[in-house]
Structures are given as C-alpha cells and as structure tokens.
Amino acid sequence: MKNAPANQELYDIVRGLLISMRVLTAKTATAIINGMEVDEAIAGLGSDKIMELEEYELELLLSPLFTPTDDDRAACESALPPEGIDTDAVCHLQKQLCRANLSCQVMYGVDVGSLMIPNIVVERFVRLLGLSSPVEKGVAELLESVVAVDDRHRAFSLARRPVWRNSQNSRVLAVCLEKMAQKKSFSAEKMDFLTSFVRTYRPKEPESLVDRLNNMVEAYNRDKDHPVYNRNLAKKQENSLMPLSCNKEVRAARISMADALLADFAMASS
C-alpha cells in the first residue's frame, strides 16, 4: 500500500489513543464555552465554529483533552525500539494521522458529541509522546535483565523521560537498576517514584540520592504534626512532589518508596 505508515503498529496505537472518548471536566467545559462563545461545550466542539479558531486557540482549549498520559506513553512501547524512532519518522507519523481526518467522541455529563481533531492537536499529541527519545543502551540492557514482562512497557516509557537524558542522571538510574538487579527488587512503581524524585531533587551521584532520600523521610517525620495554615501555600504544596502537608496515605506511600530504594543500597532511613 503506497501511503501505508512505515510503522503500522505504532500508527494503529497512536490512532487508537487519539480517537478514544474524551470526558470534559467542568473547568474545561467552561473554558470551551467562554473561548468559543457558545452556550454548550459539546455543541460548540461539534460545530463549524471550532474551525474559525486560530491554531494557538485550538491548542490551548483542547490541550487538557489531548495531553498524553503515562498509560498512553507506555502503550506505544510495544512498537518502539529502545533507541526510539528518528525525527523524520515522527513527522511522517504526524502527517499520516493528520491526513486520516480523525474524530473522537466527547462526553460531558449525559451529553455526547463528536469532535474532528484539529491537525495542530494531533501534531502536539504525537510530539508529547516522546517517540524519538532513546533509552540509553546500558540502561536498556539493565532493564531487560530486571523487568518482568508485565512491567516492561511502563519501565521503558519511564526511561525515555527527559530527566534521564542527562548523563549524570542516567548514571544514577543505572546504579539503582544494578542494585535492584542484585536484590531482585525491581518494580515499575519504584522506578516511577525514582524518576519523579530525581527530576525534583537532582542528585548528581548515587551518594547524594541516598542523602536526599534520607532527608525527605526525616522532613516528613519531623513535620508530620505541623499543619499548614496558609491556604495559598497549602494549595501550592498539593501539586509538588514532596509536600510536607500531604495526607497520611500519600506520605506513607512516599516513605515506603524511599525506604525501598534505600534498602537497595543496603541502608535504612533515619
């Protein structure tokens, strides 16, 4: 077939992600109503009026509906080599998907409508999947040795994150994976936590990772009884990786992950 995608499997996966049903939140629905000057969000998205918007307006309004999730990125892994695909292949995929004139269903409450997905939204979605991001060769080999089949896609998608493109960070990941291999303790959940932790705290070597994990646990234990009274501060902390004011369940989960990583280094938190 002359115009068939070079990577049919990847095309089918990304197409399926794009055309899956979207559910509007009240916030997004309100933004669409105000931005398009319509009475109802679903009706507005299905009208010709959406084509009158500028590209930047389309991208702004629809980005909450078409930003890849962790699950979306992991779903692409079955069609990706560890080194990813080159930028030309990404551009080709974007063009093929745009030519397909894709649409998806959108739901808000009991209302369901159809949306023709604008090209700018398709291009953005594909770009944010990170399909051209490579997994460093040494890290890929370590992952192949420690990851169970059920965790493989999630683990490799995490290894493609921008934080691991830094050579120092990549070395920290490799050392952690080596420790997990020795103890047979790998879990995708732990790697997910490690990815977020390194992105936030930026340890430059394994020793500083251990120190900062211990510092985080100590901070939680020291401040667990100190409530936050400033509403603005509390709201800001809700969206940070390690808020001191997080609830008991979140706090316990993070301490558990930190302890699991420290155990890989044969250490216990203070």
C-alpha positions as CSV (number, residue, x, y, z in Angstrom):
1,M,0.0,0.0,0.0
2,K,1.7,3.2,-1.2
3,N,0.7,5.5,1.6
4,A,0.8,3.0,4.5
5,P,2.7,4.1,7.6
6,A,6.3,2.8,7.8
7,N,5.4,1.6,11.3
8,Q,1.9,0.3,11.0
9,E,1.7,-0.9,14.6
10,L,2.7,2.4,16.0
11,Y,0.3,4.2,13.7
12,D,-2.6,2.0,14.9
13,I,-1.7,2.5,18.6
14,V,-1.5,6.3,18.4
15,R,-4.6,6.5,16.2
16,G,-6.5,4.5,18.8
17,L,-5.3,6.8,21.6
18,L,-6.4,9.9,19.7
19,I,-9.9,8.6,18.8
20,S,-10.7,7.3,22.2
21,M,-13.6,9.0,24.0
22,R,-12.7,12.2,25.9
23,V,-14.6,13.3,29.1
24,L,-14.8,17.0,29.8
25,T,-14.3,18.4,33.3
26,A,-16.4,21.3,34.4
27,K,-13.3,23.5,34.1
28,T,-12.5,22.5,30.5
29,A,-16.2,22.8,29.5
30,T,-16.3,26.3,30.9
31,A,-13.1,27.3,29.1
32,I,-14.6,26.0,25.8
33,I,-17.9,27.8,26.3
34,N,-16.1,31.1,27.1
35,G,-13.4,30.7,24.4
36,M,-15.8,29.8,21.6
37,E,-18.6,32.0,22.9
38,V,-21.1,29.1,22.7
39,D,-23.9,28.0,25.0
40,E,-22.9,24.4,25.4
41,A,-19.4,22.9,25.2
42,I,-20.4,19.7,23.4
43,A,-22.4,21.5,20.8
44,G,-19.6,24.0,20.3
45,L,-17.0,21.3,19.7
46,G,-19.2,19.7,17.1
47,S,-20.0,22.9,15.2
48,D,-18.2,24.6,12.4
49,K,-17.3,27.4,14.7
50,I,-14.3,25.4,16.0
51,M,-12.6,25.8,12.6
52,E,-12.8,29.5,12.9
53,L,-10.3,29.5,15.9
54,E,-6.6,30.2,15.5
55,E,-4.3,27.3,15.9
56,Y,-3.0,28.6,19.2
57,E,-6.6,28.9,20.5
58,L,-7.3,25.3,19.4
59,E,-4.2,24.1,21.1
60,L,-5.0,26.0,24.3
61,L,-8.6,24.9,24.5
62,L,-8.1,21.2,23.7
63,S,-4.7,20.5,25.4
64,P,-6.4,19.3,28.6
65,L,-8.2,16.6,26.4
66,F,-5.2,15.7,24.3
67,T,-2.1,15.6,26.6
68,P,-0.6,12.0,26.7
69,T,-0.8,10.2,30.0
70,D,1.7,7.8,31.4
71,D,-0.5,5.0,30.2
72,D,-0.6,6.5,26.7
73,R,3.2,6.6,26.5
74,A,3.5,3.0,27.8
75,A,1.0,1.8,25.2
76,C,3.4,2.9,22.5
77,E,6.3,0.8,23.8
78,S,5.3,-2.4,22.0
79,A,6.0,-0.7,18.7
80,L,9.2,1.1,19.7
81,P,12.8,0.0,19.7
82,P,14.9,1.1,22.8
83,E,16.5,3.8,20.7
84,G,13.1,5.2,19.7
85,I,12.3,6.4,16.1
86,D,14.0,9.3,14.3
87,T,12.5,12.7,13.9
88,D,11.7,12.1,10.2
89,A,9.6,9.1,11.3
90,V,7.8,11.2,13.9
91,C,7.0,13.8,11.2
92,H,5.8,11.1,8.9
93,L,3.5,9.7,11.6
94,Q,2.1,13.1,12.3
95,K,1.3,13.7,8.6
96,Q,-0.3,10.3,8.2
97,L,-2.5,10.9,11.2
98,C,-3.5,14.4,10.1
99,R,-4.5,13.0,6.6
100,A,-6.7,10.5,8.3
101,N,-9.1,13.2,9.4
102,L,-9.6,11.6,12.8
103,S,-12.6,12.3,15.1
104,C,-13.5,11.2,18.6
105,Q,-16.5,11.2,20.9
106,V,-16.6,13.8,23.7
107,M,-18.8,13.4,26.8
108,Y,-19.9,16.0,29.3
109,G,-22.4,14.7,31.9
110,V,-25.1,12.9,29.9
111,D,-24.3,14.8,26.6
112,V,-22.1,13.1,24.0
113,G,-20.9,14.7,20.8
114,S,-18.2,14.3,18.1
115,L,-15.1,16.3,17.6
116,M,-13.0,16.5,14.4
117,I,-9.5,16.5,15.9
118,P,-7.5,19.6,14.5
119,N,-4.2,18.9,13.0
120,I,-2.4,21.1,15.5
121,V,-3.8,19.0,18.3
122,V,-2.7,15.7,16.5
123,E,0.8,17.1,16.0
124,R,1.1,18.2,19.6
125,F,-0.1,14.9,21.0
126,V,2.4,12.9,18.9
127,R,5.2,15.2,19.8
128,L,4.5,14.9,23.6
129,L,4.5,11.1,23.3
130,G,8.4,11.3,23.2
131,L,8.7,8.6,20.5
132,S,12.1,9.8,19.4
133,S,13.5,9.8,22.9
134,P,16.1,7.0,23.3
135,V,16.7,4.7,26.2
136,E,20.5,4.8,27.0
137,K,22.0,1.5,25.9
138,G,23.3,0.5,29.3
139,V,20.0,1.3,30.9
140,A,18.1,-0.6,28.3
141,E,20.3,-3.7,28.9
142,L,19.8,-3.4,32.7
143,L,16.0,-3.0,32.2
144,E,15.8,-6.1,30.0
145,S,17.5,-8.1,32.8
146,V,15.3,-6.9,35.7
147,V,11.9,-6.0,34.3
148,A,9.0,-8.5,34.4
149,V,7.0,-8.8,31.2
150,D,4.0,-7.0,32.7
151,D,6.1,-4.0,33.7
152,R,8.3,-3.7,30.6
153,H,6.3,-1.1,28.7
154,R,5.9,1.2,31.7
155,A,9.5,0.9,32.7
156,F,10.9,1.7,29.2
157,S,8.5,4.6,28.8
158,L,9.8,6.0,32.1
159,A,13.4,5.5,30.9
160,R,12.6,7.8,28.0
161,R,11.7,10.7,30.2
162,P,13.7,13.9,29.7
163,V,15.2,13.7,33.2
164,W,17.2,10.6,32.2
165,R,18.8,12.3,29.1
166,N,21.3,14.0,31.4
167,S,24.4,11.8,31.6
168,Q,24.7,12.2,35.4
169,N,21.1,11.3,36.0
170,S,21.4,8.4,33.6
171,R,24.3,7.1,35.7
172,V,22.2,7.4,38.9
173,L,19.5,5.3,37.2
174,A,21.9,2.7,36.0
175,V,23.4,2.3,39.5
176,C,19.9,2.0,41.0
177,L,19.0,-0.7,38.4
178,E,22.2,-2.5,39.2
179,K,21.3,-2.6,42.9
180,M,17.8,-3.7,42.1
181,A,19.2,-6.5,39.8
182,Q,21.4,-7.7,42.7
183,K,18.5,-7.8,45.1
184,K,15.8,-8.8,42.5
185,S,13.7,-5.9,43.8
186,F,12.7,-4.0,40.7
187,S,9.2,-2.6,40.4
188,A,7.8,-0.1,37.9
189,E,6.2,1.8,40.9
190,K,9.6,2.3,42.4
191,M,11.1,3.4,39.1
192,D,8.2,5.9,38.7
193,F,8.9,7.3,42.1
194,L,12.7,7.5,41.4
195,T,12.0,9.3,38.1
196,S,10.0,12.0,39.9
197,F,12.4,12.2,42.8
198,V,15.5,12.7,40.6
199,R,13.6,15.3,38.5
200,T,12.8,17.3,41.6
201,Y,15.9,16.9,43.8
202,R,18.5,16.5,41.1
203,P,21.1,14.3,42.8
204,K,24.3,14.2,40.8
205,E,25.5,10.9,42.0
206,P,24.1,7.8,43.9
207,E,25.6,9.1,47.2
208,S,23.6,12.3,47.0
209,L,20.5,10.3,46.0
210,V,20.8,8.4,49.3
211,D,21.3,11.6,51.3
212,R,18.3,13.3,49.8
213,L,16.0,10.3,50.2
214,N,17.0,10.2,53.9
215,N,16.4,14.0,54.1
216,M,13.0,13.6,52.6
217,V,12.0,10.9,55.1
218,E,13.4,12.9,58.0
219,A,11.4,16.0,56.9
220,Y,8.2,14.0,56.8
221,N,8.8,12.6,60.2
222,R,9.8,15.9,61.7
223,D,6.9,17.9,60.3
224,K,4.1,15.4,60.3
225,D,2.4,17.1,63.2
226,H,2.8,20.6,61.8
227,P,-0.3,21.7,59.8
228,V,-0.1,24.3,57.1
229,Y,-2.2,27.3,57.9
230,N,-1.6,29.4,54.8
231,R,-4.2,28.4,52.2
232,N,-2.1,29.6,49.2
233,L,0.9,27.6,50.4
234,A,-1.2,24.5,51.1
235,K,-2.7,24.6,47.5
236,K,0.8,25.0,46.0
237,Q,2.1,22.1,48.0
238,E,-0.7,19.8,46.8
239,N,0.9,19.9,43.3
240,S,4.5,19.5,44.4
241,L,6.3,16.1,44.5
242,M,7.0,16.1,48.2
243,P,4.6,18.4,50.1
244,L,5.0,18.2,53.8
245,S,1.3,18.7,54.3
246,C,0.2,15.8,52.1
247,N,-2.3,13.3,53.6
248,K,-1.2,10.2,55.6
249,E,-1.7,7.8,52.8
250,V,0.4,9.8,50.3
251,R,3.1,10.4,53.0
252,A,3.2,6.7,53.8
253,A,3.5,5.7,50.2
254,R,6.4,8.0,49.5
255,I,8.2,6.9,52.7
256,S,7.7,3.3,51.6
257,M,9.2,4.0,48.2
258,A,12.1,5.9,49.7
259,D,12.7,3.0,52.1
260,A,12.6,0.5,49.3
261,L,15.3,2.5,47.3
262,L,17.4,2.8,50.4
263,A,17.1,-0.9,51.0
264,D,18.6,-1.5,47.6
265,F,21.6,0.4,48.8
266,A,21.6,-1.8,52.0
267,M,20.6,1.2,54.1
268,A,17.7,2.2,56.2
269,S,16.2,5.7,56.6
270,S,17.0,7.5,59.7
